[in-house]
Amino acid sequence: MLRAIVTDIEGTTSSLSFVHEVLFAYAARHLPAFVRAQGQAPQVRRLLEGARQAAGGGLDDAGLVEVLLGWMREDRKVGPLKALQGLLWERGYREGHFQGHVYEDAARRLGEWNARGLRLYVYSSGSVHAQMLLFRHTAHGDLTPLFRGYFDTGIGGKKEPESYAAIARELGLPGGEILFLSDVRAELDAAAASGLRTACVMRGEGPEVDPGPHPVVRSFDDLAV
């Protein structure tokens, strides 16, 4: 029996172009001024120090900003960077610069699954804060009440089987009662290695990937859930 669904965001519930061309671009434009203005605030200072350590130390704030911008271009999954992006995006959502993009089929089906009692969760490399911001500020309204919880790389990397085993333990469910949705083969392989059910969401927005043994769907409407 399926009891829970864990979904990726980028390319799965939400457009790749929104994440890269809107969110990442906004963070890159505003990061230098944000660090100059807010760099001494305790929360921001902690994140900058964490990023400085990840970069090997020895950088002033201006040099660190250049490293952070490089990590953004490379889409590096560095915790302090993701948290700083979340702070920047919070301002962007609050000031109405953009809305969180969620595909219509994803918003509708998530609502249906929640109404049926399925437990819904998010697992993304973006910070939990950033995940909640995206789902709170959508054209479909605030979708955060649909989810029971959120996971980021604090629980482990998305291509590591142990991360999915840890999620299953957090949910208190055997892997066979959890469905993981993603557009990334390595993530699906890792989830399957920990006993989770999987489905590869291929929306045709980016290059076609080899789904391997994972069932393929083109939208959430194709999921027999």
N, C-alpha and C positions, 0 to 999 in steps of 0.2 A: 504494500500500500504506500502510495506517495503521501508524505506528510509535510514536506517543506520544499521550497524552491529558493535557490541561491542564484542571483543573477549578477553578471558583470554589467558595466555601464557602457563604456566606449565601444561602439560598433554593435552593441547588443540591445540595450534599451534606448540608446541615444546615438546621434549621428557622429561619425568620426570627424567630419568637417566642423561641427560645432565645437568639439573639444579642442581641435588643433587650430582652427582659424578664428575662433572667437575667444575661448577661455585662455588658451596658451598665449595668444597674441596680446590679449588684454594684460595678462600678468607680466609679460615681457616689457610692454610699454610703460607700465606703472611701477615696476619693481625699484628702479633706481631712486625715484622721488620718494617712494614709500620708505625705503631704508633710511634716506636722509632725514625724513620727517619723523619717523616712528622708531628708528633704530635703537633708541635708549629706553623705550617702553619695555618693562620686564618680560612680557611674553615674547616680543619680537627679538629682544636681546638673547633670550635662551635659544631660540630657533637659529639665530645667526651664529651663536657659538657652536651649536650642534653641527651646522653646515660647515663651519670653519674646521672643526675637528675631522669631519668626513673628507674635507679637501686637503688634509695633511697639515693644517695650521700655518701660521706665519703670514697670513694675509690681513691687510687692513680692510675696512668695509668696502671701499671702492673696488679693490681687487677681488673681494669675495663676491660682489655683485656680478662682476664679469664671469666668474666661475659659475654662479647660479644661472646666469643667462645661457651659458654654454650647456649646462645640464638640461635646461628647458629645451633647447634645440635638439638635444640628443634623446629627450624624453626619458631621462634617468629617473629611476624609482628611489629617490633619496628622501627619507622621512622628513627632515627639516624643510627641504625644498617644497614638498607637497603641502606641508602645513602653512608655509608662507604664501603659496599660491592660494590656499583656501582663505586666508585673511584678505588677500587682494580681491578675490572673487566675491567675498561677502559684501564688500563695498560696491562692486559692480552690480550685483543683484539689487542691493538696497537702493541704489541711485537710479535703477531702471535702465542701465546700459544694455542689458540683455536679459533673456529668460532662459531657464534651463530647458534644453531640447529633450523631449521624450517622444518617441514614435507613438502615433495614435493607437496602433494595435497593442503596443506594450502597455500604455496607460489603461486602456480598456480591459485587457485581459488580466492585468495585475489586480484591478478592482474586482473582477469576477472571481478570481482565485481567492482573494482575501475574503470575499463574501461567502465563499464555500467553506472557509475554515482552514485553507492551506496557509501555512506559516511562510512568510516571505522575508528574504534577507538580501542584502547587497554585499558583494565582495569586489572591491576595486582597488587599484594601486593608489588612487587619489585618497586623501585623508577622509576619515569619517565626517569631519566637519564639511569638507567640500562636497561629499556625496549628499549629505542632508540639504545643503544649500541648493544643489541642482534640483532635487526632487521637491523641494518646498516652493520653488519659483518657476513653475511651468505654465504653459498655455492651457493645461488641463486642470489647473489649480494646484493646491498643496497635496502632494501624493505621499508625504512622509507618514501619515497615519496608516498606510497600507503595510508598512514594514515593521517587523518585530525587532530587527537589529541590523547593524552595519559592521562590516569587517574591512580593514585595510591591511597594509603590509606589516602592521604591528603584530599580526598573528602569524606572519610568515610570507615568503614570496609566493606569487601566484603560479609559479611553475614547479613548486615543491609539493610532493604528495603529503608531507606531514602537515602542511597548512590546512589541507582539506580534512585530514584526520582530526586536527585541532578544532576546526569548525564543527564537525560532527559531534565531538565531545561537548562543545559549548551548547549545541542544540539538544543534546541528550537523545540523539536518534542514531540508529544504524545507518551506514552509508546508503544502503539500498532504499531507504525511505526519503532520500534527498536527491533532487534534480539540480544539476549545475548547468547554467546557460552561459556560453561565451562564444566569441568569434575567433579564439586563438587556440590552435591545435595543442600546443604545449601545455596550456592550462587545462584543457579537457583531458589530456593524457594523465596529468597529475591527479586530477579529481577522480578519474576512473581507477587509477592505481590505488586509491584509498577507498574504493568500493562505492563511490557515488555514481548515480545515474548521470548521463550527460546528453546534451544536445548542442550541436554546432549551429549558431545563428549566422547565416550568410545572406546579408541584405543586399549584396551586389554593389555596395558603395566603394569598396576598395578592391584590391586584387583578390581573385579567388584563391582560397587556401585549400590544401589537401586536408579534408576532414578526418582521414583515417577511418577508424571503425565507428566513429560517432555519428548518430543520426543527424541529418541535415534538415533545417527548417529555414524558410525565407522570411517568416514573420512569426510573431507569437501565436497568430491564428492557426498556424500549421501544427502547433503542439497538441498532441492528443492527451490533454491533462484533465 
